[in-house]
Amino acid sequence: LANLSEALRGLGDYPAARAAAERALQLFKGSLGLTHPVVGTVLNNLGHILQLQGDLAGSKDAFDRALVVMRKRYGPNHLNVGLVLGNLGAVLLGQGMVMAARVSLDQALRIAENHLGTYHPTVAVMLNNKGEVLRLSGDLPGAKAAYERSLEIDEKLLGPDHPNVGVRLGNLGRALQAMNQLDAARAALERALRIDEAHYGEQHPRMATRYNNLGLVLRQQGKYPEARTAFERALAIVSAADDSKNPEVANVTFNLGLVQQSEGNHEAARSAYEQSLALDRSLFGPENPRVAQRLKSYAQRLQEMGDFSAARANYEQSLQIEISVFGANHTRVAETLNHLGGLLALQGEKETARSAYERALAILSTSLPPRHPKLAAIRLNLEKL
């Protein structure tokens, strides 16, 4: 059953794979005991399946239990422990638990490098995930270094044109963009696009992602016609997939609106933003976190266009959804409060703005290191009041 579960996972039949893994787990716990390494292996496999199904809480629980088994059986520095820590770190990252993910991935990487050496595919994956953690933590130079090491390993082991190299280049491009190294970001993203096109073809969904990310860099460079072309290509790919429920349609439509706004066509931009928001609501429901994020992004654009009342309404809707879904002390709530505080300050409501900033600062202070750039930015906003 355990082998069948892994085979079914490889075939993409996740419900059947989960059922087989859960049945195998039940049998092995009964015959071998709760702390047998086979039980740990099955729990690890179950964690992967649940992660692929989007059940991150269930996946984390499975990896946590696998980690207890592996540590008890092998000790804290065994390779199997490192592999489970790496898997756990990836799930924590997906849950937005950035600091916990960093701790887990740092331990995993140390163990993996001790056992496997510097140049190993598993080390490359862990470095890539560490890059994501560092990027989300605001450590962009650290993220860039991790992505570059991951890229170097995959290029050496797999060759310069392997699809994994394209993935690493795409992530590196995003970090370079965030660092405002736009020429280098464009070069990385264009190379990733060429690799994916050679392996998957022009109409593959991966190509839409590549064109979309490239379009964002081109827009940031002020190359609006080229950015528009990139977004239109991405939109054509996701629209041609004959999947009316593809969320990427909403993402690319929104980004096309960004170009229209940059070109001064505010009416067309607002139409694109509204269409994007309507698509998200129809796909995920009105109280979904994706809708909250879209409302927040739309609010920022409305604020840029000077429509403060509409921007405020969108921020407040976003905040209401996030508090309902995540609770009042989640980092996404803090992010929205910070944006809302900025808008309130522009409207002259300084005391209300101060309250929003202070709430955001209190939330983020519990999850970020004291000198994190996000905390410094909020403190600066408070000083400006």
C-alpha positions as a Markdown table, in Angstrom:
| # | Residue | x | y | z |
|---|---|---|---|---|
| 1 | Leu | 0.0 | 0.0 | 0.0 |
| 2 | Ala | 2.8 | 2.4 | 0.8 |
| 3 | Asn | 4.5 | 1.8 | -2.6 |
| 4 | Leu | 1.1 | 2.0 | -4.3 |
| 5 | Ser | 0.5 | 5.4 | -2.6 |
| 6 | Glu | 3.8 | 6.8 | -3.9 |
| 7 | Ala | 3.0 | 5.5 | -7.4 |
| 8 | Leu | -0.4 | 7.1 | -7.4 |
| 9 | Arg | 1.1 | 10.4 | -6.2 |
| 10 | Gly | 3.5 | 10.2 | -9.1 |
| 11 | Leu | 0.6 | 9.7 | -11.5 |
| 12 | Gly | -1.2 | 12.7 | -10.0 |
| 13 | Asp | -4.1 | 10.7 | -8.5 |
| 14 | Tyr | -3.9 | 12.4 | -5.1 |
| 15 | Pro | -7.2 | 11.3 | -3.5 |
| 16 | Ala | -6.3 | 7.6 | -4.2 |
| 17 | Ala | -2.7 | 8.2 | -3.1 |
| 18 | Arg | -4.0 | 9.7 | 0.2 |
| 19 | Ala | -6.4 | 6.8 | 0.8 |
| 20 | Ala | -3.6 | 4.3 | 0.2 |
| 21 | Ala | -1.1 | 6.2 | 2.5 |
| 22 | Glu | -3.6 | 6.5 | 5.3 |
| 23 | Arg | -4.5 | 2.8 | 5.1 |
| 24 | Ala | -0.8 | 1.8 | 5.0 |
| 25 | Leu | -0.2 | 4.1 | 8.0 |
| 26 | Gln | -2.9 | 2.4 | 10.0 |
| 27 | Leu | -1.6 | -1.1 | 9.2 |
| 28 | Phe | 2.1 | -0.2 | 10.0 |
| 29 | Lys | 1.2 | 1.5 | 13.3 |
| 30 | Gly | -0.6 | -1.6 | 14.3 |
| 31 | Ser | 2.1 | -4.1 | 13.3 |
| 32 | Leu | 5.3 | -2.2 | 13.8 |
| 33 | Gly | 4.5 | 0.4 | 16.4 |
| 34 | Leu | 4.2 | 4.2 | 16.3 |
| 35 | Thr | 7.9 | 4.9 | 16.2 |
| 36 | His | 9.1 | 2.5 | 13.5 |
| 37 | Pro | 11.0 | 4.3 | 10.7 |
| 38 | Val | 8.6 | 2.8 | 8.1 |
| 39 | Val | 5.8 | 4.7 | 9.9 |
| 40 | Gly | 7.9 | 7.9 | 9.6 |
| 41 | Thr | 8.4 | 7.2 | 5.8 |
| 42 | Val | 4.7 | 6.8 | 5.2 |
| 43 | Leu | 3.9 | 10.0 | 7.2 |
| 44 | Asn | 6.5 | 11.8 | 5.1 |
| 45 | Asn | 4.8 | 10.6 | 1.9 |
| 46 | Leu | 1.4 | 11.5 | 3.3 |
| 47 | Gly | 2.7 | 15.0 | 4.0 |
| 48 | His | 3.7 | 15.4 | 0.4 |
| 49 | Ile | 0.2 | 14.2 | -0.8 |
| 50 | Leu | -1.6 | 16.6 | 1.5 |
| 51 | Gln | 0.7 | 19.5 | 0.4 |
| 52 | Leu | -0.2 | 18.7 | -3.3 |
| 53 | Gln | -3.9 | 18.7 | -2.4 |
| 54 | Gly | -3.5 | 22.2 | -0.8 |
| 55 | Asp | -4.1 | 20.9 | 2.8 |
| 56 | Leu | -1.1 | 22.7 | 4.3 |
| 57 | Ala | -2.3 | 22.2 | 7.9 |
| 58 | Gly | -2.7 | 18.5 | 7.4 |
| 59 | Ser | 0.7 | 18.3 | 5.6 |
| 60 | Lys | 2.5 | 20.1 | 8.4 |
| 61 | Asp | 1.0 | 17.8 | 10.9 |
| 62 | Ala | 2.1 | 14.7 | 8.9 |
| 63 | Phe | 5.7 | 16.1 | 8.6 |
| 64 | Asp | 5.8 | 17.1 | 12.3 |
| 65 | Arg | 4.9 | 13.5 | 13.2 |
| 66 | Ala | 7.4 | 12.1 | 10.7 |
| 67 | Leu | 10.1 | 14.3 | 12.2 |
| 68 | Val | 9.4 | 13.0 | 15.7 |
| 69 | Val | 9.7 | 9.4 | 14.5 |
| 70 | Met | 12.9 | 10.0 | 12.5 |
| 71 | Arg | 14.6 | 11.9 | 15.3 |
| 72 | Lys | 13.8 | 9.2 | 17.8 |
| 73 | Arg | 15.0 | 6.5 | 15.5 |
| 74 | Tyr | 18.1 | 8.1 | 14.0 |
| 75 | Gly | 19.1 | 11.1 | 16.1 |
| 76 | Pro | 19.0 | 14.8 | 15.2 |
| 77 | Asn | 21.6 | 14.8 | 12.4 |
| 78 | His | 20.6 | 11.9 | 10.2 |
| 79 | Leu | 19.9 | 12.5 | 6.5 |
| 80 | Asn | 16.3 | 11.3 | 6.9 |
| 81 | Val | 15.7 | 14.0 | 9.5 |
| 82 | Gly | 17.2 | 16.6 | 7.2 |
| 83 | Leu | 14.9 | 15.6 | 4.4 |
| 84 | Val | 11.8 | 15.8 | 6.5 |
| 85 | Leu | 12.9 | 19.2 | 7.9 |
| 86 | Gly | 13.3 | 20.4 | 4.3 |
| 87 | Asn | 9.7 | 19.2 | 3.5 |
| 88 | Leu | 8.4 | 20.8 | 6.6 |
| 89 | Gly | 10.1 | 24.1 | 5.8 |
| 90 | Ala | 8.5 | 24.2 | 2.4 |
| 91 | Val | 5.0 | 23.8 | 3.9 |
| 92 | Leu | 5.7 | 26.4 | 6.6 |
| 93 | Leu | 6.7 | 28.8 | 3.8 |
| 94 | Gly | 3.4 | 28.1 | 2.0 |
| 95 | Gln | 1.6 | 28.9 | 5.3 |
| 96 | Gly | 3.4 | 32.2 | 5.5 |
| 97 | Met | 5.2 | 31.1 | 8.7 |
| 98 | Val | 8.5 | 32.6 | 7.4 |
| 99 | Met | 10.6 | 32.6 | 10.6 |
| 100 | Ala | 9.7 | 29.0 | 11.4 |
| 101 | Ala | 10.3 | 28.0 | 7.8 |
| 102 | Arg | 13.8 | 29.6 | 7.9 |
| 103 | Val | 14.7 | 27.7 | 11.1 |
| 104 | Ser | 13.6 | 24.4 | 9.6 |
| 105 | Leu | 15.3 | 25.0 | 6.2 |
| 106 | Asp | 18.6 | 26.1 | 7.8 |
| 107 | Gln | 18.7 | 22.9 | 9.8 |
| 108 | Ala | 17.8 | 20.8 | 6.7 |
| 109 | Leu | 20.4 | 22.5 | 4.6 |
| 110 | Arg | 23.2 | 21.9 | 7.1 |
| 111 | Ile | 22.3 | 18.2 | 7.5 |
| 112 | Ala | 21.9 | 17.7 | 3.7 |
| 113 | Glu | 25.2 | 19.3 | 2.9 |
| 114 | Asn | 27.0 | 17.2 | 5.5 |
| 115 | His | 25.6 | 14.0 | 4.0 |
| 116 | Leu | 25.3 | 14.8 | 0.3 |
| 117 | Gly | 27.9 | 17.4 | -0.3 |
| 118 | Thr | 27.5 | 20.9 | -1.9 |
| 119 | Tyr | 26.5 | 19.7 | -5.4 |
| 120 | His | 23.4 | 17.6 | -5.1 |
| 121 | Pro | 19.9 | 18.1 | -6.4 |
| 122 | Thr | 18.3 | 17.9 | -2.9 |
| 123 | Val | 20.7 | 20.7 | -1.8 |
| 124 | Ala | 19.6 | 22.8 | -4.8 |
| 125 | Val | 15.9 | 22.4 | -3.8 |
| 126 | Met | 16.6 | 23.4 | -0.2 |
| 127 | Leu | 18.7 | 26.4 | -1.3 |
| 128 | Asn | 15.9 | 27.5 | -3.6 |
| 129 | Asn | 13.4 | 27.3 | -0.8 |
| 130 | Lys | 15.7 | 29.2 | 1.5 |
| 131 | Gly | 15.9 | 31.9 | -1.1 |
| 132 | Glu | 12.1 | 32.2 | -1.0 |
| 133 | Val | 12.3 | 32.5 | 2.8 |
| 134 | Leu | 15.0 | 35.2 | 2.6 |
| 135 | Arg | 13.1 | 37.1 | -0.1 |
| 136 | Leu | 9.9 | 37.1 | 2.0 |
| 137 | Ser | 11.9 | 38.1 | 5.1 |
| 138 | Gly | 13.2 | 41.1 | 3.2 |
| 139 | Asp | 16.8 | 39.8 | 3.0 |
| 140 | Leu | 17.1 | 40.3 | -0.8 |
| 141 | Pro | 20.9 | 40.0 | -1.0 |
| 142 | Gly | 20.7 | 36.7 | 0.9 |
| 143 | Ala | 17.9 | 35.5 | -1.3 |
| 144 | Lys | 19.9 | 36.4 | -4.4 |
| 145 | Ala | 22.9 | 34.4 | -3.1 |
| 146 | Ala | 20.8 | 31.4 | -2.3 |
| 147 | Tyr | 19.1 | 31.4 | -5.7 |
| 148 | Glu | 22.4 | 31.8 | -7.4 |
| 149 | Arg | 23.9 | 28.8 | -5.5 |
| 150 | Ser | 20.8 | 26.7 | -6.4 |
| 151 | Leu | 21.2 | 27.7 | -10.0 |
| 152 | Glu | 24.9 | 26.9 | -10.0 |
| 153 | Ile | 24.2 | 23.4 | -8.7 |
| 154 | Asp | 21.5 | 22.6 | -11.2 |
| 155 | Glu | 23.5 | 24.0 | -14.1 |
| 156 | Lys | 26.4 | 21.8 | -13.2 |
| 157 | Leu | 24.4 | 18.6 | -12.6 |
| 158 | Leu | 21.7 | 19.0 | -15.2 |
| 159 | Gly | 23.1 | 21.3 | -17.8 |
| 160 | Pro | 22.3 | 24.9 | -18.7 |
| 161 | Asp | 19.0 | 24.2 | -20.5 |
| 162 | His | 17.2 | 21.9 | -18.1 |
| 163 | Pro | 13.7 | 22.9 | -16.9 |
| 164 | Asn | 14.9 | 23.0 | -13.3 |
| 165 | Val | 17.4 | 25.7 | -14.4 |
| 166 | Gly | 14.5 | 27.6 | -15.8 |
| 167 | Val | 12.7 | 27.5 | -12.4 |
| 168 | Arg | 15.8 | 28.7 | -10.6 |
| 169 | Leu | 16.3 | 31.6 | -13.1 |
| 170 | Gly | 12.7 | 32.6 | -12.7 |
| 171 | Asn | 13.1 | 32.9 | -8.9 |
| 172 | Leu | 16.4 | 34.7 | -9.3 |
| 173 | Gly | 14.7 | 37.1 | -11.7 |
| 174 | Arg | 12.0 | 38.0 | -9.1 |
| 175 | Ala | 14.7 | 38.7 | -6.5 |
| 176 | Leu | 16.7 | 40.9 | -8.9 |
| 177 | Gln | 13.5 | 42.7 | -9.8 |
| 178 | Ala | 12.8 | 43.4 | -6.1 |
| 179 | Met | 16.4 | 44.7 | -5.8 |
| 180 | Asn | 15.7 | 47.0 | -8.7 |
| 181 | Gln | 18.4 | 45.3 | -10.8 |
| 182 | Leu | 16.0 | 45.3 | -13.7 |
| 183 | Asp | 18.5 | 44.6 | -16.6 |
| 184 | Ala | 19.7 | 41.5 | -14.8 |
| 185 | Ala | 16.2 | 40.5 | -13.9 |
| 186 | Arg | 15.1 | 40.8 | -17.5 |
| 187 | Ala | 18.0 | 38.7 | -18.7 |
| 188 | Ala | 17.3 | 35.9 | -16.1 |
| 189 | Leu | 13.5 | 35.9 | -17.0 |
| 190 | Glu | 14.2 | 35.9 | -20.7 |
| 191 | Arg | 16.5 | 33.0 | -20.4 |
| 192 | Ala | 14.0 | 31.1 | -18.3 |
| 193 | Leu | 11.4 | 31.8 | -21.0 |
| 194 | Arg | 13.6 | 30.4 | -23.7 |
| 195 | Ile | 14.3 | 27.2 | -21.7 |
| 196 | Asp | 10.6 | 26.6 | -21.0 |
| 197 | Glu | 9.6 | 27.3 | -24.6 |
| 198 | Ala | 12.2 | 24.7 | -25.8 |
| 199 | His | 10.9 | 22.1 | -23.4 |
| 200 | Tyr | 7.2 | 22.7 | -23.2 |
| 201 | Gly | 6.2 | 24.7 | -26.3 |
| 202 | Glu | 4.8 | 28.2 | -26.8 |
| 203 | Gln | 1.3 | 27.4 | -25.5 |
| 204 | His | 2.2 | 25.7 | -22.2 |
| 205 | Pro | 0.8 | 27.3 | -19.0 |
| 206 | Arg | 4.4 | 27.8 | -17.7 |
| 207 | Met | 4.9 | 30.2 | -20.6 |
| 208 | Ala | 2.1 | 32.3 | -19.4 |
| 209 | Thr | 3.9 | 32.7 | -16.0 |
| 210 | Arg | 7.2 | 33.5 | -17.8 |
| 211 | Tyr | 5.5 | 36.2 | -20.0 |
| 212 | Asn | 3.6 | 37.6 | -17.0 |
| 213 | Asn | 6.7 | 38.0 | -14.9 |
| 214 | Leu | 8.7 | 39.4 | -17.8 |
| 215 | Gly | 5.9 | 41.9 | -18.4 |
| 216 | Leu | 6.2 | 43.1 | -14.8 |
| 217 | Val | 9.9 | 43.9 | -15.2 |
| 218 | Leu | 9.3 | 45.6 | -18.6 |
| 219 | Arg | 6.7 | 47.8 | -17.1 |
| 220 | Gln | 9.0 | 48.7 | -14.2 |
| 221 | Gln | 11.6 | 49.6 | -16.8 |
| 222 | Gly | 9.1 | 51.9 | -18.5 |
| 223 | Lys | 8.9 | 49.8 | -21.6 |
| 224 | Tyr | 5.1 | 49.8 | -21.8 |
| 225 | Pro | 4.5 | 48.6 | -25.3 |
| 226 | Glu | 6.8 | 45.6 | -24.7 |
| 227 | Ala | 5.2 | 45.0 | -21.3 |
| 228 | Arg | 1.7 | 45.1 | -23.0 |
| 229 | Thr | 2.9 | 42.5 | -25.6 |
| 230 | Ala | 4.2 | 40.2 | -22.9 |
| 231 | Phe | 0.9 | 40.4 | -20.9 |
| 232 | Glu | -1.2 | 39.9 | -24.0 |
| 233 | Arg | 0.8 | 36.8 | -24.8 |
| 234 | Ala | 0.3 | 35.5 | -21.3 |
| 235 | Leu | -3.4 | 36.2 | -21.5 |
| 236 | Ala | -3.7 | 34.5 | -24.9 |
| 237 | Ile | -2.1 | 31.3 | -23.4 |
| 238 | Val | -4.2 | 31.1 | -20.3 |
| 239 | Ser | -7.4 | 32.0 | -22.3 |
| 240 | Ala | -6.6 | 29.3 | -24.9 |
| 241 | Ala | -6.3 | 26.6 | -22.3 |
| 242 | Asp | -10.2 | 26.3 | -22.5 |
| 243 | Asp | -10.4 | 26.6 | -18.7 |
| 244 | Ser | -12.8 | 29.2 | -17.6 |
| 245 | Lys | -11.8 | 28.7 | -14.0 |
| 246 | Asn | -8.1 | 29.5 | -14.5 |
| 247 | Pro | -7.1 | 32.0 | -11.8 |
| 248 | Glu | -4.2 | 33.2 | -14.0 |
| 249 | Val | -6.7 | 35.0 | -16.3 |
| 250 | Ala | -7.4 | 37.3 | -13.4 |
| 251 | Asn | -3.8 | 37.9 | -12.6 |
| 252 | Val | -2.7 | 38.7 | -16.1 |
| 253 | Thr | -5.8 | 40.9 | -16.7 |
| 254 | Phe | -4.8 | 42.9 | -13.6 |
| 255 | Asn | -1.3 | 43.3 | -14.7 |
| 256 | Leu | -2.4 | 44.5 | -18.2 |
| 257 | Gly | -4.4 | 47.1 | -16.2 |
| 258 | Leu | -1.1 | 48.2 | -14.6 |
| 259 | Val | 0.4 | 49.0 | -18.0 |
| 260 | Gln | -2.8 | 50.9 | -19.1 |
| 261 | Gln | -2.5 | 52.9 | -15.9 |
| 262 | Ser | 1.1 | 53.6 | -16.5 |
| 263 | Glu | 0.2 | 54.8 | -20.0 |
| 264 | Gly | -2.4 | 57.2 | -18.5 |
| 265 | Asn | -5.4 | 55.3 | -19.6 |
| 266 | His | -7.1 | 55.2 | -16.2 |
| 267 | Glu | -10.5 | 54.2 | -17.5 |
| 268 | Ala | -9.2 | 51.1 | -19.3 |
| 269 | Ala | -7.1 | 50.3 | -16.2 |
| 270 | Arg | -10.0 | 50.4 | -13.8 |
| 271 | Ser | -12.0 | 48.2 | -16.2 |
| 272 | Ala | -9.2 | 45.6 | -16.1 |
| 273 | Tyr | -9.0 | 45.8 | -12.3 |
| 274 | Glu | -12.7 | 45.4 | -11.9 |
| 275 | Gln | -12.8 | 42.4 | -14.3 |
| 276 | Ser | -9.9 | 40.8 | -12.4 |
| 277 | Leu | -11.7 | 41.3 | -9.1 |
| 278 | Ala | -15.0 | 39.9 | -10.5 |
| 279 | Leu | -13.1 | 36.8 | -11.8 |
| 280 | Asp | -11.6 | 36.1 | -8.4 |
| 281 | Arg | -14.9 | 36.5 | -6.7 |
| 282 | Ser | -16.6 | 34.1 | -9.1 |
| 283 | Leu | -13.9 | 31.5 | -8.7 |
| 284 | Phe | -13.2 | 31.7 | -5.0 |
| 285 | Gly | -16.2 | 33.3 | -3.4 |
| 286 | Pro | -16.4 | 36.8 | -1.9 |
| 287 | Glu | -14.7 | 36.0 | 1.4 |
| 288 | Asn | -11.6 | 34.3 | 0.0 |
| 289 | Pro | -8.0 | 35.5 | 0.8 |
| 290 | Arg | -7.3 | 35.9 | -2.9 |
| 291 | Val | -10.2 | 38.3 | -3.1 |
| 292 | Ala | -8.8 | 40.2 | -0.1 |
| 293 | Gln | -5.4 | 40.4 | -1.8 |
| 294 | Arg | -7.0 | 41.6 | -5.1 |
| 295 | Leu | -9.0 | 44.3 | -3.2 |
| 296 | Lys | -5.8 | 45.5 | -1.5 |
| 297 | Ser | -3.9 | 45.7 | -4.8 |
| 298 | Tyr | -6.8 | 47.5 | -6.5 |
| 299 | Ala | -7.0 | 49.9 | -3.5 |
| 300 | Gln | -3.3 | 50.8 | -4.0 |
| 301 | Arg | -4.0 | 51.5 | -7.7 |
| 302 | Leu | -7.0 | 53.7 | -6.8 |
| 303 | Gln | -4.9 | 55.5 | -4.3 |
| 304 | Glu | -2.3 | 56.2 | -7.0 |
| 305 | Met | -5.1 | 57.5 | -9.3 |
| 306 | Gly | -6.3 | 59.9 | -6.5 |
| 307 | Asp | -9.7 | 58.1 | -5.8 |
| 308 | Phe | -9.1 | 58.0 | -2.0 |
| 309 | Ser | -12.7 | 57.1 | -1.1 |
| 310 | Ala | -12.9 | 54.1 | -3.3 |
| 311 | Ala | -9.4 | 53.0 | -2.2 |
| 312 | Arg | -10.4 | 53.2 | 1.4 |
| 313 | Ala | -13.5 | 51.1 | 0.8 |
| 314 | Asn | -11.4 | 48.4 | -0.8 |
| 315 | Tyr | -8.8 | 48.4 | 2.0 |
| 316 | Glu | -11.6 | 48.0 | 4.5 |
| 317 | Gln | -13.2 | 45.2 | 2.6 |
| 318 | Ser | -9.8 | 43.5 | 2.4 |
| 319 | Leu | -9.2 | 43.9 | 6.1 |
| 320 | Gln | -12.6 | 42.5 | 7.0 |
| 321 | Ile | -12.0 | 39.4 | 4.9 |
| 322 | Glu | -8.4 | 38.8 | 6.3 |
| 323 | Ile | -9.5 | 39.2 | 9.9 |
| 324 | Ser | -12.3 | 36.8 | 9.3 |
| 325 | Val | -10.1 | 34.2 | 7.6 |
| 326 | Phe | -6.8 | 34.6 | 9.4 |
| 327 | Gly | -7.6 | 36.3 | 12.7 |
| 328 | Ala | -6.8 | 39.8 | 13.9 |
| 329 | Asn | -3.1 | 39.2 | 14.5 |
| 330 | His | -2.0 | 37.7 | 11.1 |
| 331 | Thr | 0.8 | 39.3 | 9.1 |
| 332 | Arg | -1.5 | 39.9 | 6.2 |
| 333 | Val | -3.8 | 41.9 | 8.4 |
| 334 | Ala | -0.8 | 44.0 | 9.5 |
| 335 | Glu | 0.1 | 44.6 | 5.8 |
| 336 | Thr | -3.4 | 45.9 | 5.1 |
| 337 | Leu | -3.4 | 48.1 | 8.2 |
| 338 | Asn | -0.1 | 49.7 | 7.1 |
| 339 | His | -1.5 | 50.5 | 3.7 |
| 340 | Leu | -4.7 | 51.8 | 5.2 |
| 341 | Gly | -2.7 | 54.0 | 7.6 |
| 342 | Gly | -0.9 | 55.5 | 4.6 |
| 343 | Leu | -4.2 | 56.4 | 2.9 |
| 344 | Leu | -5.7 | 57.8 | 6.1 |
| 345 | Ala | -2.6 | 60.0 | 6.6 |
| 346 | Leu | -3.1 | 61.4 | 3.1 |
| 347 | Gln | -6.7 | 62.2 | 3.9 |
| 348 | Gly | -5.6 | 64.1 | 7.0 |
| 349 | Glu | -7.0 | 61.6 | 9.5 |
| 350 | Lys | -3.8 | 61.4 | 11.5 |
| 351 | Glu | -5.1 | 59.8 | 14.7 |
| 352 | Thr | -6.9 | 57.1 | 12.8 |
| 353 | Ala | -3.8 | 56.6 | 10.7 |
| 354 | Arg | -1.7 | 56.3 | 13.9 |
| 355 | Ser | -4.0 | 53.7 | 15.3 |
| 356 | Ala | -3.7 | 51.6 | 12.1 |
| 357 | Tyr | 0.1 | 51.9 | 12.1 |
| 358 | Glu | 0.4 | 51.0 | 15.7 |
| 359 | Arg | -1.8 | 47.9 | 15.3 |
| 360 | Ala | 0.3 | 46.8 | 12.3 |
| 361 | Leu | 3.5 | 47.3 | 14.2 |
| 362 | Ala | 2.3 | 45.3 | 17.2 |
| 363 | Ile | 1.3 | 42.4 | 15.0 |
| 364 | Leu | 4.5 | 42.3 | 13.0 |
| 365 | Ser | 6.8 | 42.7 | 16.0 |
| 366 | Thr | 5.7 | 39.3 | 17.2 |
| 367 | Ser | 6.9 | 37.5 | 14.0 |
| 368 | Leu | 9.7 | 39.6 | 12.5 |
| 369 | Pro | 13.2 | 40.4 | 13.9 |
| 370 | Pro | 13.5 | 43.9 | 15.5 |
| 371 | Arg | 15.5 | 45.4 | 12.6 |
| 372 | His | 13.3 | 44.0 | 9.8 |
| 373 | Pro | 12.7 | 46.6 | 7.0 |
| 374 | Lys | 8.9 | 46.3 | 7.3 |
| 375 | Leu | 9.1 | 47.3 | 11.0 |
| 376 | Ala | 11.5 | 50.2 | 10.2 |
| 377 | Ala | 9.1 | 51.4 | 7.5 |
| 378 | Ile | 6.1 | 51.5 | 9.8 |
| 379 | Arg | 8.1 | 53.3 | 12.5 |
| 380 | Leu | 9.1 | 55.8 | 9.9 |
| 381 | Asn | 5.4 | 56.3 | 8.9 |
| 382 | Leu | 4.6 | 56.9 | 12.5 |
| 383 | Glu | 7.3 | 59.5 | 12.8 |
| 384 | Lys | 6.0 | 61.3 | 9.8 |
| 385 | Leu | 2.6 | 61.8 | 11.5 |
